Structures are given as structure tokens and as C-alpha cells.
Amino acid sequence: MTDTTTDRPDRRAGGAVVPVLAFAGIVVAVMQTLLVPVIKDLPQLLDTAPSDATWVLTSTLLSGAVATPIMGRLGDLYGKRRMLVLSLSVMVVGALVSALTSQLLTMIVGRTLQGFAMGAIPLGIGLMRDMLPRERLGSAMALMSSSIGVGGGLALPAAALVAQHADWHALFYGAAGLGVLAIVLTLLVVPESPMRAEGSFDLVGAVGLSTGLVLLLLPITKGSDWGWSSGTTLGLFAASVTVLVLWGLFELRAQAPLVDLRTTARPAVLFTNLASIMVGVAFYVVSLVLPQLLQLPTATGYGLGRSMVVAGLCVAPLGLTMMFTAPVYARLSARYGPRTTLITGLLIIAVGYGGGLGLMDAAWQTVVTSVILGAGIGLAYSSLPALIVGAVPAAETGAANGLNTLMRSIGTSVSSAVIGMVLANTANDVGGVAVPTMHGFRVSFLIATAAVAVGLLLALCLPKTARPVPHHTQLRASSEEDAVLERAEEVLRGFRGRVLDAAGAPVARAKVTLIDRRGRQAGATVSGADGAYALAVPAEGAYVLAAKAAGHGPLASSATHSGEERTVDLDLSLPGETVSA
């Protein structure tokens, strides 16, 4: 059984916590698009073949996919801020390694280290859930989730400007500087999370998942070079299926698994993760198509003939709009719920790609398309962590959001491979150079629209939840213990009551753990100053409420939940007594 401790942090989360964590997320996301402006020049810059140069991008993707769920679980076990700082530190080391070399192998090592920082996104979301009161949590998680797109969008013009006017290694020095700044701000502003999952790290599960992901993503990203029907590609796909199936069987038997597959199989989690893949596909298409369209010469008849910097500026509204969408999402989600907000975002993305099919004749039209898509993707990305957080226990937040971030990465990987193949197969040969065609751009937009349609169907399959209570009817948390209770009250049905001592007096800071019939933790909290506690239940059935506090004997009480809120007072003077709710 995985238990949870909730020792309070030394200081409360200040107002600067959210922007600092969001800044860390943006810095990490910059790594994904840092080299986009110089992609076509990499073979010459590294003195290697084009097929080998792509490993500079592929290595970052693979390491990010592997690190994301692992760092999330490590954060749950050993502290989310600690793992966030570690992720950023590895990224800084990787950036400096890349800045000091022009050798392919060393560059790949540096880029691999940079990819490990992707685990910072779910760690930041987990920190927000653990520390922030309910009225701030929605917009905060929205901003953190959107930082993936914000960083990617803003990095394009900045990287293009640097690459056009300075040595390309300056990109890595700049990334290292941003990483150091993010580390310093995190250490100064962000307190450590009070939540801990007690148990050991699932090393076998981590190795199995890492192996399976590499075997899966490698043929996806290199399939165009190797051939989709080649023995290498098909063999790796078959090997990935075998390894992931064996890994899943092992995780189901593990006492403290890296990924709780039973929780992942819940409809709310499963359909959110599947929809995340589709959102990832849709997000990356615009990043691949519009910069190329803008930079193609006007002599092609459809290219817009813009410089690298101007092309980046035209696409930058994609990230800016995603950033400004976060507070809008918070209001929509508070009124209608994250499921409805996700559906709304997907509909806006569909409008953006549908309209974009006819908006490719001028630079201003690409800006309009970027703004519409940024609004839709921002709403969709913002909804995903809220859906995950609402469906998993607090102790599994890091790992669950890590898996969700991984799903988005898989979506962008699939998008990169498919769109790259489409553009290559529809390109015209001009003087030995493959030039993408307008037909290829439009087919790419249609693929993105189809992905959004699939994502919309998946979102409609998400279970409906009760409409959120308006903020004006919510009580403000006056202490950290009250904040824990307030977050528990977000779910309307569960167990609540007070923890009492032998004299009937309230016991503050008592740890209360909810255990299901399989002996697994289903929730945990700490009693407030008046001894009150509140715990949501994932489903109807029999549970055990375990309570313990300093100076008192432990108590294990059985309680049955039948769909309505139940009051169960826990008397620590009666250890082992059975209480029927």
C-alpha cells in the first residue's frame, strides 16, 4: 500500500510561486523548439549526414518521454521541488555541453540531457495542487500546462533572431542562462510540497517503461528515414508492444508501481490521456507548416518570402494567446467544468484549422490562424491537468500528470513523423532540393482537423461531473490545514467528521488515511485546528478510515459509503473500534 505523509511546509505559497513555476515550464519547453530555425543547416554545422543530424532532435524527444513519468513519480516520493531543481540542473548541464561542441556525438549527449527537463511540467502542476487554495488552483494549473506551447511558440522568433545574427552556439548559452535563473527563482520562492508517497521507487518498472517508450518512439521519429515497411521499423514496433505488455503485467502485480494502471484505466483518466495525444498532434502541425510556408520564396507561387525572424514573429501569437488564455480558462472551468472547457477548446482548434485552409495567401492571415489555434490549444491544454488532478489521489499527482504530459509528447512525435512524411511525399524537386507544396500544407491541416475530431469524440466520452460551486459561495482558507480541507470539499460526496481524543476534545493535525477494500490508499488528509477532516471517495463501497496523531494510539475504523456524504467521527481513545457509517 502506498501511504502519504502531509508534513506542512516551512512557509506558505506566496503570490510569486505560480509565475516562477510557469517560467520554469516555459524554459523547459524552449528546449523542444530551440533548434527549429537551424534544422536545415544542422548537417553542415555538425559535418554529418542529414539522417544522422536528425538525432540531435530525436534524442531530446526520447529522453523527455522517458524522464517525464519517472521524474513525476520521484517527485511524489522524495519532493516535487527537489526533483524540479534536479531536472533544471540536468538541463543546464546539457545546454553547456552542447554549447561547447560541434561534434555530433557530444551534441547528442547534450541534447539528451536537455530533454530530461520535460519532467518539470508535471512536477510544477503537482506543486500547485499541493500548495494552492482552490480559488487559485484552476488558473495556475492552466498556465503551467500551457507553458509547453508558450515556450515553444516564443522560442521560435527569439531563436531565429539569435541564429540569424550570432553563432548558433549562443542558443545553448542562452538556454543555460535561463535554466540557472529558473533554478535560483525556484529555490528562493517555491516551498517544498508537504505531500509524500511513502514507498520505494519501482526501478524495474522504470527500466521497462523506458525501454518500451524508446522502442516505440524510435521508429515513429525515424520511420521516414528507415522506411515504414522496413524490417527495422516493424521489428522495433513489435518489440515495443511486447515490452510494454510485459511491463503492464509487472506493474499490475507491483505493490508500489511506477504507474498505477488501475487508476489510469479509470474513464476520466483514460479518455483524458487519449484526448491529450490528439491535442499534441494538432499543436505540432501548425508549428511545422506555417514557418515553412512563410519562408518559402514567392517564386514558388505560394510561398510568402519572409525572413526567418519575421516567420517566427508571425507564429509567436500562438504561444502568446495560449498564455493569455489561462485566466479565461479558469473562469470557464469554474462555471462549466474542465470537460466542457476541453470540448470548447477542441472546437476552436477545428475552426482554426478549417479556416486556415483558406488563410495561406498573406503573412497577416497566418497570424490570424495562429491566434485562433493558440486560443483553442490553450483551452485544451489548460483543461488536461484539471481533469487528471480531479481523478487521482493527491499522492499520485506527479506520476499521473507525468503520464499525461507523456501522452502529449507522443502526440507531437506522431505529428512530426506523419506531417514530415506528407510534406516529403508531396514535395516538388527543384534543382535537387525538395520544396514543400501548397497541397502538402493543406493535407497537413486536414490531418490536424481529423485528429481534433477524434479528440472531440474522446472528450465527449469523459464522465460528467457535478457543476463546480461558484467562487463567491466558497470559504477562503485561513490556514494551510484549512486549505487541505477546502480542496477535499471540491468533491461533494465523501467522508467527513472530526478526530477526537479520550475527553472528546478535537485533535488537530491528525493524519487520516482512506483505504479501499484491496488495501490500497484511496485518499489522505490532515485534520484542521478544530479536528475536522474531509475525504472524497472514488466509488461506493467499503473502506477503512485510519487515523493517527502524536501522543495518541492509532485507530482503524471500517466505513461503508453508499453514494451520499457520510459523517464519521474518529475517537482515538478507541483503537480498533468498528464504526458503521
Secondary structure, 3 states (H helix, E strand, C coil): CCEEEECCCCCCCCCCHHHHHHHHHHHHHHHHHCCHHHHHHHHHHCCCCHHHHCHHHHHHHHHHHHHHHHHHHHHHHHCHHHHHHHHHHHHHHHHHHHHCCCCHHHHHHHHHHHHHHHHHHHHHHHHHHHHCCHHHHHHHHHHHHHHHHHHHHHHHHHHHHHHHHCCCCHHHHHHHHHHHHHHHHHHHHCCCCCEEEECCCCHHHHHHHHHHHHHHHHHHHHHHHHCCCCHHHHHHHHHHHHHHHHHHHHHHHCCCCCCCHHHHCCHHHHHHHHHHHHHHHHHHHHHHHHHHHHHCCHHHCCCCCCCHHHHHHHHCHHHHHHHHHHHHHHHHHHHHCHHHHHHHHHHHHHHHHHHHCCCCCCHHHHHHHHHHHHHHHHHHHHHHHHHHHCCCCHHHHHHHHHHHHHHHHHHHHHHHHHHHHHHHHCCEEECCEEECCHHHHHHHHHHHHHHHHHHHHHHHCCCCCCCCCCHHHCCCCCCHHHHHHHHHCCCCCEEEEEEECCCCCECCCCEEEEECCCCCEEEEEECCCCCEEEEECCCCEEEEEEEECCCCCCEEEEEEECCCCEECCEECCCCCCCCCC
